[in-house]
Amino acid sequence: MSVALTPRRTFALVAGVERYGISHHWNLRGPARDALRFAHWLTGPGQVPAANVRLLLSPLDDPARLDWTASPGLAELRSAYRPATEANAKSALLEELPQCDGDLLWIFWAGHGYLGRDGELMLPCADAGPGQIRHLNLDSALRWWRTDLVKHRRFPLQAALVDACRVDAPRDTRWNFGRSDYGGGATVPGRRQFRLYASREGEPAQNDAEGGAGRFTEALLAELGDRSVSEGVTGLPRAARRIHRAFQDQRERGEGWQLPQFLVDRDWDASSFLDDGLHGPALPRAARLDQTGWDGLGRLFEGRALPRCAYEAYAWAFKEAGCATPAQHGLPADSLLDVVADLDERQGGRGGMPLAVPFVHYLADRAGRPGDSAGGLGDPNWAARLAQWVGATRERLSLPVLRPPPGPARQAVLHVRLESPPGGEDGLLARMWLRGERTRHVWESEGSPVSPAAVHAELLRQLALSADGPGASDGSGQTSEAIGRIEFHVPYEMLETDFDQWPVPRRGPGGRTRPLGMRYEVVVRCPQEREDTRTEWRAKWRWMQAQGGRHPDTVRVVEDPDVTDALGVQLGARTAPACVLGHASAARTEALLEAILEGGVPAAVWQRGGGAPADGLPARLSPEALPGAPAVLGLPARVREVRQAAAGDGAEGADRLVLLWDDPDDTIDLRSLL
């Protein structure tokens, strides 16, 4: 290396972000400790003066609880660190450090990471908010550092180490990253930049929340050990190769699927150096489908739309073959043959199984199940043909045995249909049926209106039978099943009725009650209003199911300015969106619901009486520590979790959440209740 590195001419930006202002769902444990441990290496074995390190920390816990005693330099940083805000990050990296006279710049960042539309890596800061996700654009910053805005003789060597995901940023308009381009001057020849990422594009980086550390940082610090800063940086290419191979070995053993990537066009000594050319144990290649297999699939898939279990089959194929499911959202294509082509081009697992074979195996299992059962497609003829293709392909290509796919999740659903009497009498016409292993009628108002209190009382009776356990009898010889969800089929004007707040007896002594929506999944439906939009309704639902609810266009957030007379037409123009999150005011809620029904949208969440939680519905409903749309197919369970959590932390608006969940494949064409 042409530069004689010394600790005093080494400078660093070290950042660890655990707490984010946008939502508590973004918070994660580990990055602050990782940043502190890297700062310890710099100021301890690396002997870099603490004054040369800009430390940015936004920990989940009290900073005093972090270990600042590992080195004298780290103890100095205890009083010098700053919160990991966008302003502090830009000030340190683009104003303070460029004024220093040094040879080597380290950038270490641990936290969330997202790829923008142009592929730039955006690192959200602690003050990221829903309206503007403040962040550091690392690619733009590194371009800036290669220009003459940093004096020519300074910092010829620059190393960026990033323990963060590199997945696409959510497209939802509420997650606004904006544009951050720091510009720059003329490029200075001879500056070398080394970038080592915890994962490749499209992949998440794994974090050990229990151990409070990122897997990548653990491996990196193990390589750096007690080396000096000069030994550490000169050995960085070799360390990167060893880290890469260690993670590759984990993939082969099925212990992890994250694969670090380093991006440099030249090594420190200007030799060609790309990680794609690494030698070492290669991942096993699976067999590819032969022409006979493709011809058979062409006949099997001809004229077939994506079935509603397509994404489940896609994800299970990777698991069965011992591979990592891609971090992309939804399916890679819109036809069965194109999905299989994607699978056939991907890396196979340790057993040599082509990913297309378990995919078809899963389809065969679901096609053979009754259409009115959980996950069933009700097409036994297609199931037999698919199974025959799997058997013939396994025999022809000498493939290993396939396990049966897991059975679909089952829960009994109590349906409650309510109608207003046509003559305007007081009360409601009501009917209940239970959908479980089979569908059976359990109660009816017999054509005479009954009060909501009577419907409530009968509902409690059915739930009591369910609570007695499977096999309990209602006295008529019928046996009950454990009920997990209650679906209210109601006319349009009853969509905002607070069914989820109906009291149910609390388990245990005391005679106290809890809201129905805390104990059960409670949804409303409005199939009576969908006669004119049945085509759009079914298309949207089946597309959402086929994509596993993961396509980035599945969800649309609608606010007051969006609620125009044309909204219903806009919502129904394409299969997406299939779910609407309503942030409309009370004055615009009625128009919003009309547009949802006109557009054939099968799923929606809004607050009864209008408004939206302070952090927005996407953040409130997301079960992961990541932004973007919630896991749509899990919305009934997630809304119940939010209601349960609200009982403990008093989350604003949780008791007013309404979930419209209108499954066109789970309806019964019943005669009128008159």
N, C-alpha and C positions, 0 to 999 in steps of 0.2 A: 504494500500500500504506500502510495507516494506521500501521504501525510503522516507525520509522527504524532500520534494522538496522545494528548495528555488530559487528565481529569479537569484541569482548570480551563481548558478550551473546549469543554463539552457542556452543552446546554440541553434542556429538555422541557417539554410540555407533557405532564402526566395528568390524566383525567379519569375519574371513576364516577359514573352517574347511576345511582340506585333509585332516587326519588324524583318523580316527574310531576310537574304541576298540572299536566293535562288530565290525569286520572290516576286513581290508586291502582287501577288494573295494569298500568305500565310499570309499577314498581317491581324491582327485582333485587335479590340479595346476592352480593358477591363482588360487583365491580369496584366498590370503594376499597374493599380489602385487597383486591388485585392491584389497584393503582398504588396503594400504600406499600405493598410488597415490592412492586417494581421500583418505587422511589427509594425503598430501603436498599435494593441492590445498587442503585446508582450512587447513593450517599454512603453506603457501607463498603462492600467489596470494590465497587467502582470508584470510590474516593472522589466523587464529583461534589464540589461545594454546594451546600444547601441553597445558597444564593443564586446558583445557576439553574435551579429547578423551579418551574412554575407549576404548582400543584393545585388542581381543581377537584374538589370533592363535594358530592351531594349524597351523603349516606342516609340510609333508612333510620339508623339508630343515632343516638347522641354521639357526636364525634369524639367525645371524651372516652367512650367505651372502646375505641379503636386502639390498636397496639402501636404507640408512638415511641416505644423504648428500644427498638431493635438496633438503632444506631444514633450517635449524637446528631448527625445531619437530619435524621427523621424527627428528632425532638425539636430541632430548630424549625422545621416545616410546620409543626403543630400550630404555631402562632402566625404562620405566613400563608397558609392555604386559603383559597377563596372558593365560594360556591361555583359549581360547574354551569354557569349561565352562558348564554350566547355572547353577551357583551364581554364577559371575562375571558372566554375562549378566544374571541377575535382580538381582544386587547393583548393577550399574552402572545398569541401566535403571529399576529400581523403588525403589532406595534412594538412590544417590548423586546422580544427575542431577536428580531432583525437588527436591532440597534446594538446587540452584543457582539463582541469580537471573538468568534469561535470557529472551530474546524468541524465539529460534529453536532448535529441536531437530532435528538431523539423525540419522537412523538409516540406516546402510549395512550390509547383510549379504550376504556371498557364501558360497555353499556349497550343500548339498542343501536341498530344500524339499519338503514333502508336505502334501496337503490331508487334514484329518480328516473324520470322518463328517458334521460340521456345516458343512463348507466352510472351517474355520479353517486358516490357514497355519501349519504347524509347522516350525520351523527346527532340525534336529538339531544338538546341540552335540558338542564333541570327546569328551566322556565318555559318549556314547550307548553303551549296552550291549544285548545280546540280551534280557536280562530286563526292562530298562527303557530305552527310547530317550529319554534326557534331551534336552529341547529347549526352545526359546523359542516360546511361542504368540504370534505377532506380533499377530493380531487382538485377542486378549484384552488384550495390553499396550497397544495403541493405544486401545482403549476406556477402559482405566484412565487413560491420559494425558489424556483429555477430561473427566475428573471433577475434583471439588474436592479430591481427594487431592493434586493439584498446586495450589499456591496460585493464587488467581484471577488475579492480574496477571502471572503468569509463563507463559512459553512459549505465547503466542497462536498461533504458527505452528510447525507440525511437519511434517517431510517424511521419508518412509520410502522408501528406494531398495533394491530387493531383486533381486540377481542369483542366482536360484535357480529350480529347477523348481517347477511347481505341479501335480504329478500326484497321483493318489489314493494314500494310504498303503496298503501291503500289508495284506491282511486276515489273514494268517497269525498265529496266536496267539502265536508266538515274537517277532513284531515288535510289542512292547507300547509304544505311545506314552503310554498312560494318559490322564489328564485334567489339563489345566493351565488353570485359570481364575483369573485374578488378582483378580477382583472389581472393586471400585471404589466411588466415592461418587456424588454427584449431578452430572449433566452441567453443565459450565460453558458458557453460551452464548458464541458468538463465537470459540471456538477453531477454527482451520482446520487440517485435515490433508490432506496431499498424498501419495498413494501411487503409486509407479511400479514396476511389476513387469517382470521380464525376459520373462515369457511369460504367456499367458492360462491360465485354469483348464483342466486336462487336458493342458497342453503342457509338454514339457521345455525347459529353457534350454540353449543350446549353449555348450560350453566348448572353447576351443582349447588342448588339453593341450600341444601342441608349443610354442605361443607363450606358454603360461602366463597366459592371460587369458580372461575371459568376453567373448563378443561384445557383450553389453549394456553391460558396464562400459567397453569400448573406445569405444562410441558415446557413452556418457554423458560420459566424460572429454574426448572431443573437443569436445563441446558446451560444457562448462564452461571448457576452455582456461585462459586467464590471467585470467578474470574474478574480480572481488572476490566475497566471500561475498554482499554485497548484490545485486550484478548477477547472480550465479548463481542465487539463490533467486527474485528477481523475474522472471528469464527462464526459470524452470523449466517453466512451461506451454508456452511456445514451443519450448523444447528438447525437451520430451516429444513435441510434435507432429512435430518434425523427425525424432526418433529413430523414431517410429512409422512415418513415411512412408519412411524409409530402409530399414527392415526389410520394409516392404510392397513396396518396389521389388525387394528381394532375392528375395522370394517370387515376384514376377512373372517375374523372370529365371531362376528355378529354382536360385538360389544358397543359399537357406536358407528355412526354413518357420516359424521362431520369430517370434512377433509380440508385441512388448511391449504392456502395457496399463496405463493409469493410471486410478485409481479415486478420484474426488473428486465430491462433490455440488455444490461451488461452487469457483470460482477464488479466488485470494487476495483479489480485490476483491469477492467474493460474487456474481459473475456465474455463470450456469449453465455447466458445463464438463464434458462427458462425451466420452470418446474415441470412443464409438460414432457421434457426429455429425460426425466429422472429414470435411472435404472434401479432395479430392485424387484421384489416379488410383485407380479402383476395380479390384479384381480382376475378370478377365473371367468372365462368367457362361456356363456351359455350357447347351446345350439340355436340356430336360427330356424324359422319355419321353412319347410321345403315347398316346392311348387304344389305338391298334392295337398298340403295343409292350407295353402292360400286359396286354391281352387275350391276346397270344401267350405272355407269360411265365406267365400264370395256367394255361394249358394245359400248358406245358412243365414247370412245377414241381408240378403237382397230384400229391399223394401221395408226393412226393419228400422224404426226410430230407436234412439237410445232408450233402453228400458230404465225404469226409475231406480234400479239398483246398480246402474252402470258405474258410478263412482265407488260404491262399496266394493264392487268386483275389482276395479282398478287398484284400489288401495290394498285389498287383500292379496292380490297377485304378488305385490312386492314383499309383503310380510311372509307369504308362503314360500317364496323363493329365497328368503334371507337377505333382502335388499331394503334400502331406505326408501320410503315413499317420497317422491319429489316434493319440495316445499311450495311448488306452484299451487295456485288456487284453482280447484275444479279439474275437469278433464282437459287433456291437451287438444282435443278435436271434437267435432260435432257429429261424427258418424262412427259406427262400430268398427268398420274397417280401418279408418284412420287412427282410432284409439289403439287397435291391435298393431298397426304399423309403428306407432310410437313405442309400444311395449317391446316389439321385436328388435328395435334399434338400440335398446338400453342394455346396460350391463346385467348379466344374469347372476344368480347366486352361486353359493359354493357347490350345490349339487348339480349344476349345469342345467337347471330347469328354465326353458324359455318362458318369459313372463306372460306371453299370450296364452299359454296352456292353463295355468290356474285361473286366469281371467275368464276363459270360456267355461271352465269347471264350475266357477261360482255362478255364472249365468244359468247353467244347466240345473243347478240345485234350486235356484229361485224360480225358474220357469216351471219346475215340477211341483211347486207348492200351490195350493188353492189361491185364486186371485183375491178372495176376501180374507185371507190370513195375513198376518204381519209379514211383510216382505215378499209375499208370493206374487207370481206373475200369472198363474193360472193357465199355462200353455203346455200341457204334458207332451204333446206331439213334438213341439220345438225342443223341449227338455230332453227327450229321447234322442233326437238327432244331434244335439250338442254333446250329450254324453258319449254317443257313438264316435263323434269326431275326436273327443279327448282320448278315448281308449285307443283308437287307431293311431293317433299321433304319438301317444306314449310308446306304443309297441314299435312303430316304425322308426322312431328316433332314439329308442332305448332309454327312455326317461324314467326317473324314479317315481315311486308311488306318491299319490297326492292324498292328503287328508281331506275328509269332508269339510266344507266351509262351516263356520259357526252358525248355529241356528239364529234366526232373527229374534230381537228382543221382543218380549211379550208383556203386555199389561192389559187388564180389562178396562174398557172405557164405558162409562155410563153416559148415555145420550139423553138429553132432556129437550123435548121439542115443545115450544110454547107458541100459541097463536092468540090473537085478539078475537073475541067473538064477532062474527060479521054483523050482528044486530046491535052492536055497541053496548051490550050488557057489561056489567062489572065483572071482573075476574078474567081468568085465562083458560083456554083449552090446552090441555097438557097430555103428553105421552112420554114414557120412558122405555128405553130398551138398552140391553147390555150387550156389548160386543167384546167377546173374548175368544175362547176356542171356537165358539159358534155364536150366532146372534139370536137373541130371544127377547120377546116383549115382556116387560116386567110390571108395567102399571099404566093406566089410562084414566082420564077424567070422565070417560064414558059420554062424551058429547055435551056435558053440562059444565059451564064455567066454574072454576074453583079459584079461591083466593091465592095470592102468592104465598101466604102462610101455609096453605094446604100443600102446595108444591114443595115448599121448604121441608115440611114435616115428612112427606113421603121420601124426599131425598135423604133425610137423616135416617129413615128406616132402611133404605137400601144400603147406605154406607155402614150402618150398624151390622147388617148381614155380612157385608164384605169384611168388616173388622173382626167378625167371629172366625174368619179364616175360610179358605177354600173348602167347599163341601157343606157349609152351613145351609140349612133349609129355611125357606120362608114360610113353611107350613103348607104349601101347595104341591110339594114334591119336587120343586125346582131347587137346585143348589146354586149357591152364590160363588163368585170368584173375587179375588182381591182387586179392588178398584184403584187405579192409579190416576185416572184423568176423568174430568167431567166436562162434557161439551154441551153448551146451551145453544140450540138451534132457535133463533129468534127472528122476528121481523125487524126491519131496519130501525124502527123507532125505539127498539129496546137494546140496541147495541151497547149503550153506555150504562145499562143497569149494573149495579154493583154486586153481581152474583158472587164475586170472589170475596166479598166482605160478609156474606151470610154466616152467622155463627154456627159452629159445630162443637159438640161437647169435647172438652179437653181430656186427653187420656190421663188416667190416674184419679185420685180423690179430689174433692173440693167442689165439683160441679161447675167449674169455670169453663169458658168457651174460648175458641180461637177462630180467626177468620178462615173460611173454607179454602181460600187461595194459599194459605200457609201449609195446609195439610195435603192438598191435592193440586195437581195441575188443573187449572180452570181456564177454559177458552170459550169464546163466543163464535158462533157461525151464522151465516145468513144465506143459506142455499136457495131460499125462496125467491131472493132478489136477483138470481143469476141466470134466469131462463134465457135472456137475450145475449148473455156473454159467456155461455157455456163453453164455446170453442176456445176463447182466450183463457178462461179459467182453467180448463184442463191442460192446455198447452203450457201455461206458466207453471203449474204445479208439477207436471211431469218433467219439465226441463230442470226445475229446481231440484227435484229428487235425483234425476240422472247425474247432475253435477255435484251431488252430495251437499247442496247448499253452500258450496265453497267458491263458486264463480264470483269474481270481483264485482260483476254487475248485478248480482242477485238482489242487493239491497239498495234502496234509494231513500235518502233523508229528504223530507218535504217540509218546508217552512212556509210561513204566511205568504211571501211574495210568489211562491210557486203555485199557490192554490188559486188558479184562474179557471175560467169556464172551459178552457181547452185541456185541463190536466187529465181528465178521464180518458180523452182520446190519446193523449201522449202516453199514458201508462199502458194502454192496450195495444199500442202500435207494434210492439215487439214482445218476444218472450221475456225479456228483462225490462224492468225489475219484476221479481215475483214476491217481494216483500217491501213494505213501506214502513219507515219509522217516522211518525208524525210529530213534528215540532210546531204544530199550528196552535194559535191562540183559541180561546173559547169561541170567539166570534167566527172563526174559520173552520172549526172542527166539523160541523155538519157538511160543509161543502167538500172537505177533505174526504169524509167517509163516502159521500156520493161518488166522488171521482174514483176511489178505490174499487167500489163495486162496478162502476161503469167500465173501468179498465180491466176487469177480470182478475185483479190482484188477489191471490188466495191468502196472503199472510200480511198482518200489519200490527204494529204496536203504537199506542198513543196514551197520553194521560187523560183520564176521565176529567172533563171540565176544561181541557186545553192546557197549553203550556208545555214545558220540557224541563227535565232536571238540569241543574247548573252545569254538570259535566257532559250533558247530551245523552241521548238514548244509546248510540253506538258504544260509548264507553261504559255506560251502566249495564248493558246487556252482554258485553264481551266477557266470556269466562276466562280468557287468557290474558297474560301480561303483555298484550300486544294491541295496537290500535286497529281500527278498521271495523268492518261489519261483524256482528256477532255470529256465532256458529248457528246458522239459521235453523237447521233441522232440530237443534236442541232447544229452540226457543220456549216451548211449553215448560220444560224442566228448568230452564234458566230463569224465566219470569218467576216461577215459584221460589227459586233460590234467592232472588232479589227481594221478594216479599218476606221471606224468612229472615234474611239479613237485616232488613229494615226494622224488625222487631227488636234487634239488639243495638243497632247503631242509629236508629231514627232517620234513615236515609229519606230525604225529602221526595215526596211524590210516589214512593214505592207502593203505597196503598191505593193509588189511583191508576195504576197501570192496567190497560186493557189489551188483551191479545186476541186478535182475529186469526183463527187457524181453520181454514175452510178446505178440507181435503175432498176433492171431487171423487176420489176413488173409495171413499168411506162414507157414502151416502146411501140412504134407503128411500126408494120412491114409494112413500107411504100415502095411503088415501088421506083425504082431508080429515081433520079431527072433528068435523061437524057430525 
